[in-house]
């Protein structure tokens, strides 16, 4: 990769990180760009995962020590995420990524339908899901972590939606928790990818710095946004990314 291409890719990662710390789906933008710059697919996924982990870390740092983090559920959710992400990262070496390219937009469309049908939670609903709903939340988070360790495109988006629908989180808490869990998932995947030697460390470190800075800035802005605006931004962006993934990213001729 030429110095000019690397500079352009770094700028894209920073801008994307600022925007997607709220909406998720960073990888739906960054991985296709990395492939267009000529990176081998597995190296692109692995290197992107390193930067994604730093984006999520930058996104969650402003929320640490605040009431936005669900301290009661966080340890259990992190444990489920770590276990599922190990399985997901190992799947990268066994499952054709072209099938996941179709699953991502379909999952995001399902998220949109659920959120549009689901009344927006208010402050009185926070932390009070039914036992069945909460159990479904834990099961969903465990299942999603497998995908998060594998590819992660749209992972944070679906995590945020699951937090809103299943745990009755307000939008800001759902975003913060998705970033916390995505940090854990990404770090597990990075450890496994590093073991197999498929990370471009020099490029990955540069992109990680840009992603971390973008995550910090994006979360700082998110804390100042009204919940209704957060919801609109989330739904609009996910709609655009789902359409983009269906039209441009799914290898229809190879399926």
PLY file of the C-alpha trace (Angstrom):
ply
format ascii 1.0
element vertex 255
property float x
property float y
property float z
element edge 254
property int vertex1
property int vertex2
end_header
0.00 0.00 0.00
1.37 3.40 -1.00
1.84 6.21 1.57
-0.97 8.15 -0.14
-3.34 5.21 0.11
-2.45 4.69 3.76
-3.09 8.36 4.54
-6.44 8.24 2.76
-7.42 5.04 4.58
-6.48 6.57 7.95
-8.62 9.63 7.26
-11.54 7.42 6.24
-11.19 5.42 9.47
-11.21 8.57 11.60
-14.27 10.12 9.95
-16.12 6.78 9.93
-15.32 6.22 13.61
-16.74 9.60 14.62
-19.97 8.89 12.74
-20.49 5.23 13.58
-19.72 5.26 17.30
-23.45 5.99 17.66
-24.84 3.86 14.85
-22.37 0.97 14.66
-21.78 -0.85 11.34
-18.27 0.62 10.99
-17.02 -2.49 9.21
-19.67 -2.19 6.51
-17.74 0.89 5.40
-14.14 0.17 6.34
-13.74 -3.44 5.17
-14.96 -2.74 1.59
-12.63 0.27 1.47
-9.68 -1.84 2.64
-10.45 -4.44 -0.03
-10.56 -1.70 -2.67
-7.08 -0.64 -1.57
-5.91 -4.16 -2.43
-5.74 -5.88 0.98
-6.20 -9.64 1.17
-9.69 -10.33 2.64
-8.63 -12.15 5.81
-5.90 -9.59 6.51
-8.43 -6.80 5.97
-10.90 -8.39 8.41
-8.20 -9.01 11.04
-6.58 -5.58 10.74
-9.98 -3.90 10.78
-10.82 -5.82 13.96
-7.77 -4.32 15.69
-8.87 -0.80 14.77
-12.46 -1.62 15.64
-11.44 -2.65 19.14
-9.75 0.71 19.66
-12.77 2.53 18.24
-15.03 0.76 20.72
-12.60 1.47 23.55
-12.52 5.15 22.63
-16.31 5.07 22.41
-16.82 3.56 25.87
-14.15 5.52 27.81
-16.36 8.64 28.25
-19.06 6.43 29.82
-16.87 4.56 32.30
-17.61 5.51 35.88
-21.03 6.88 34.95
-24.51 5.48 35.53
-24.89 4.90 31.77
-23.04 1.57 32.08
-25.28 -1.26 33.31
-23.00 -2.49 36.11
-25.42 -5.26 37.14
-25.52 -7.00 33.75
-22.12 -5.98 32.38
-20.03 -8.81 33.94
-22.40 -11.51 32.67
-22.69 -9.98 29.24
-18.91 -9.59 28.95
-18.39 -13.26 29.92
-20.91 -14.41 27.29
-19.30 -12.11 24.73
-15.80 -13.44 25.36
-16.91 -17.06 24.97
-18.92 -16.41 21.82
-16.24 -14.26 20.22
-13.66 -17.02 20.51
-15.93 -19.32 18.52
-16.67 -16.57 16.03
-13.02 -15.70 15.40
-12.23 -19.35 14.70
-15.10 -19.44 12.19
-13.20 -16.95 10.01
-10.97 -19.81 8.94
-13.87 -22.13 8.06
-16.87 -20.17 6.77
-17.00 -18.41 3.36
-17.32 -14.70 4.04
-19.61 -14.29 1.02
-22.47 -15.84 2.98
-21.96 -13.39 5.83
-22.16 -10.54 3.33
-25.80 -11.47 2.79
-26.59 -12.07 6.47
-25.41 -8.60 7.51
-27.94 -6.48 5.56
-30.77 -8.94 6.28
-30.00 -8.73 10.00
-29.94 -4.94 9.84
-33.28 -4.81 8.05
-34.71 -7.05 10.77
-33.32 -4.64 13.35
-35.05 -1.73 11.64
-38.40 -3.52 11.61
-38.11 -4.41 15.30
-37.17 -0.88 16.32
-39.91 0.72 14.25
-42.50 -1.58 15.83
-41.07 -1.18 19.32
-42.21 1.84 21.35
-39.27 3.95 22.47
-38.48 3.20 26.14
-38.80 6.02 28.60
-36.94 6.60 31.85
-39.51 4.67 33.87
-38.89 1.51 31.84
-35.13 1.55 32.33
-33.78 -1.59 33.96
-37.21 -3.23 34.22
-37.52 -5.84 31.45
-39.58 -8.94 32.15
-37.72 -12.10 33.15
-38.47 -13.66 29.76
-37.36 -10.56 27.89
-34.12 -10.32 29.88
-33.41 -14.01 29.31
-33.90 -13.43 25.60
-31.48 -10.53 25.86
-28.71 -12.68 27.34
-29.31 -15.40 24.72
-29.26 -12.84 21.90
-26.06 -11.23 23.15
-24.35 -14.64 23.35
-25.43 -15.56 19.81
-24.47 -12.17 18.41
-20.99 -12.38 19.95
-20.21 -15.32 17.65
-20.85 -13.11 14.66
-18.99 -10.24 16.31
-15.84 -12.33 16.58
-16.18 -13.51 13.00
-16.66 -10.35 10.97
-18.33 -7.67 13.12
-20.03 -5.81 10.26
-23.20 -4.47 11.86
-22.44 -6.13 15.21
-22.63 -2.97 17.30
-25.75 -1.90 15.44
-27.57 -5.10 16.34
-26.21 -5.00 19.90
-27.62 -1.52 20.34
-30.99 -2.62 19.02
-31.00 -5.71 21.26
-30.28 -3.51 24.27
-33.21 -1.24 23.44
-35.70 -4.00 22.59
-34.75 -6.74 25.07
-33.21 -4.94 28.06
-35.35 -1.80 27.68
-32.28 0.41 27.68
-32.51 4.11 26.83
-30.62 4.87 23.63
-27.50 6.30 25.25
-27.13 3.29 27.57
-27.70 0.89 24.68
-24.95 2.62 22.68
-22.54 2.62 25.63
-23.14 -1.06 26.39
-22.73 -2.04 22.74
-19.35 -0.34 22.72
-18.32 -2.04 25.95
-19.22 -5.49 24.60
-17.71 -4.75 21.20
-14.43 -3.86 22.88
-14.37 -7.26 24.61
-15.36 -9.09 21.42
-12.79 -7.32 19.27
-9.92 -7.91 21.67
-10.64 -11.65 21.80
-10.77 -11.82 18.01
-7.56 -9.79 17.69
-5.76 -12.20 20.04
-6.75 -15.16 17.86
-5.95 -13.38 14.60
-2.55 -12.37 15.99
-1.88 -16.01 16.89
-2.53 -16.95 13.25
-0.40 -14.05 12.00
-2.95 -12.40 9.71
-2.88 -8.85 11.14
-1.00 -6.07 9.35
0.36 -4.56 12.55
2.03 -1.50 11.07
-1.12 -0.37 9.29
-3.34 -1.63 12.10
-1.65 0.55 14.73
-2.02 3.67 12.57
-5.69 2.93 11.92
-6.24 2.12 15.60
-5.01 5.56 16.68
-7.37 7.21 14.20
-10.28 4.99 15.27
-9.67 5.59 18.99
-9.66 9.35 18.47
-12.80 9.16 16.35
-14.53 7.04 18.99
-13.71 9.53 21.75
-14.99 12.46 19.72
-18.13 10.65 18.58
-19.07 9.56 22.11
-18.49 13.08 23.42
-21.02 14.38 20.91
-23.44 11.50 21.58
-23.64 12.39 25.29
-24.97 15.82 24.33
-27.60 14.58 21.85
-31.26 14.20 22.90
-32.50 10.60 22.96
-35.02 11.26 20.18
-32.27 12.60 17.93
-30.04 9.61 18.72
-32.87 7.31 17.64
-33.43 9.17 14.37
-29.74 9.24 13.53
-29.47 5.53 14.31
-32.48 4.49 12.21
-31.57 6.69 9.25
-27.95 5.54 9.12
-28.79 1.86 9.51
-31.31 2.14 6.67
-28.70 3.67 4.35
-26.04 1.11 5.30
-28.42 -1.83 4.90
-29.35 -0.67 1.39
-25.70 -0.06 0.57
-24.71 -3.54 1.77
-27.51 -5.22 -0.22
-26.69 -3.35 -3.42
-22.89 -3.17 -3.36
-21.45 -5.68 -0.88
-23.40 -8.91 -1.44
-21.70 -11.04 -4.15
-25.01 -12.05 -5.72
-23.42 -13.87 -8.67
-21.40 -16.11 -6.38
-24.28 -17.19 -4.11
0 1
1 2
2 3
3 4
4 5
5 6
6 7
7 8
8 9
9 10
10 11
11 12
12 13
13 14
14 15
15 16
16 17
17 18
18 19
19 20
20 21
21 22
22 23
23 24
24 25
25 26
26 27
27 28
28 29
29 30
30 31
31 32
32 33
33 34
34 35
35 36
36 37
37 38
38 39
39 40
40 41
41 42
42 43
43 44
44 45
45 46
46 47
47 48
48 49
49 50
50 51
51 52
52 53
53 54
54 55
55 56
56 57
57 58
58 59
59 60
60 61
61 62
62 63
63 64
64 65
65 66
66 67
67 68
68 69
69 70
70 71
71 72
72 73
73 74
74 75
75 76
76 77
77 78
78 79
79 80
80 81
81 82
82 83
83 84
84 85
85 86
86 87
87 88
88 89
89 90
90 91
91 92
92 93
93 94
94 95
95 96
96 97
97 98
98 99
99 100
100 101
101 102
102 103
103 104
104 105
105 106
106 107
107 108
108 109
109 110
110 111
111 112
112 113
113 114
114 115
115 116
116 117
117 118
118 119
119 120
120 121
121 122
122 123
123 124
124 125
125 126
126 127
127 128
128 129
129 130
130 131
131 132
132 133
133 134
134 135
135 136
136 137
137 138
138 139
139 140
140 141
141 142
142 143
143 144
144 145
145 146
146 147
147 148
148 149
149 150
150 151
151 152
152 153
153 154
154 155
155 156
156 157
157 158
158 159
159 160
160 161
161 162
162 163
163 164
164 165
165 166
166 167
167 168
168 169
169 170
170 171
171 172
172 173
173 174
174 175
175 176
176 177
177 178
178 179
179 180
180 181
181 182
182 183
183 184
184 185
185 186
186 187
187 188
188 189
189 190
190 191
191 192
192 193
193 194
194 195
195 196
196 197
197 198
198 199
199 200
200 201
201 202
202 203
203 204
204 205
205 206
206 207
207 208
208 209
209 210
210 211
211 212
212 213
213 214
214 215
215 216
216 217
217 218
218 219
219 220
220 221
221 222
222 223
223 224
224 225
225 226
226 227
227 228
228 229
229 230
230 231
231 232
232 233
233 234
234 235
235 236
236 237
237 238
238 239
239 240
240 241
241 242
242 243
243 244
244 245
245 246
246 247
247 248
248 249
249 250
250 251
251 252
252 253
253 254
